Amino acid sequence: MANEKTLRSSKKAATNSKSVAKASKEQRASAKKEAAAAVREAARAKKRRQAMSEEKLLKVVNGLIEGAPGVSAPRPLPLSALTKHKGVAWQWLEEGRMRYPIPIGCNRPLSPFNSD
């Protein structure tokens, strides 16, 4: 009788340890899934921030170049963002054609190939 009780208790212990191992595997799997979801969400949030910051950057550059004298930028701006503005760009693409600025007092754009 004592042997049967110890045998039953050892079977219960084995079953419990298997269920604990199974539960820990499930917990690890769910933790991995949660971590992957958190990484994906962080990447999405970063993309949203970049898109908003680029839009805001264009507004700041436009306000800086088109603004009244004395207007300053709230933070340093990349030169590439400033040179994309039509007011300071040497050339830009408009309606599929390359356009060049016309300086004040001229009736046609400056040509980099003509020294006249």
ZIQUI-V455228 format. One record per residue. N is the residue number from 0. PSI is psi as a letter, one per 20 degrees, with the letter a starting at -180 (none if undefined). Layout:
n->N psi->PSI
n->N psi->PSI
This chain:
n->0 psi->g
n->1 psi->h
n->2 psi->h
n->3 psi->g
n->4 psi->g
n->5 psi->h
n->6 psi->g
n->7 psi->g
n->8 psi->h
n->9 psi->h
n->10 psi->g
n->11 psi->g
n->12 psi->g
n->13 psi->g
n->14 psi->g
n->15 psi->g
n->16 psi->h
n->17 psi->g
n->18 psi->h
n->19 psi->g
n->20 psi->g
n->21 psi->g
n->22 psi->g
n->23 psi->h
n->24 psi->g
n->25 psi->h
n->26 psi->g
n->27 psi->g
n->28 psi->g
n->29 psi->h
n->30 psi->h
n->31 psi->g
n->32 psi->g
n->33 psi->g
n->34 psi->g
n->35 psi->h
n->36 psi->h
n->37 psi->h
n->38 psi->g
n->39 psi->g
n->40 psi->h
n->41 psi->h
n->42 psi->g
n->43 psi->g
n->44 psi->h
n->45 psi->g
n->46 psi->g
n->47 psi->g
n->48 psi->g
n->49 psi->g
n->50 psi->g
n->51 psi->h
n->52 psi->h
n->53 psi->g
n->54 psi->g
n->55 psi->h
n->56 psi->g
n->57 psi->h
n->58 psi->g
n->59 psi->g
n->60 psi->g
n->61 psi->g
n->62 psi->h
n->63 psi->g
n->64 psi->g
n->65 psi->i
n->66 psi->r
n->67 psi->r
n->68 psi->q
n->69 psi->i
n->70 psi->p
n->71 psi->q
n->72 psi->q
n->73 psi->h
n->74 psi->r
n->75 psi->q
n->76 psi->q
n->77 psi->q
n->78 psi->h
n->79 psi->h
n->80 psi->h
n->81 psi->g
n->82 psi->i
n->83 psi->i
n->84 psi->p
n->85 psi->h
n->86 psi->h
n->87 psi->i
n->88 psi->q
n->89 psi->h
n->90 psi->q
n->91 psi->q
n->92 psi->p
n->93 psi->p
n->94 psi->k
n->95 psi->j
n->96 psi->q
n->97 psi->p
n->98 psi->q
n->99 psi->q
n->100 psi->q
n->101 psi->o
n->102 psi->q
n->103 psi->p
n->104 psi->j
n->105 psi->q
n->106 psi->i
n->107 psi->r
n->108 psi->q
n->109 psi->q
n->110 psi->p
n->111 psi->i
n->112 psi->i
n->113 psi->p
n->114 psi->j
n->115 psi->none
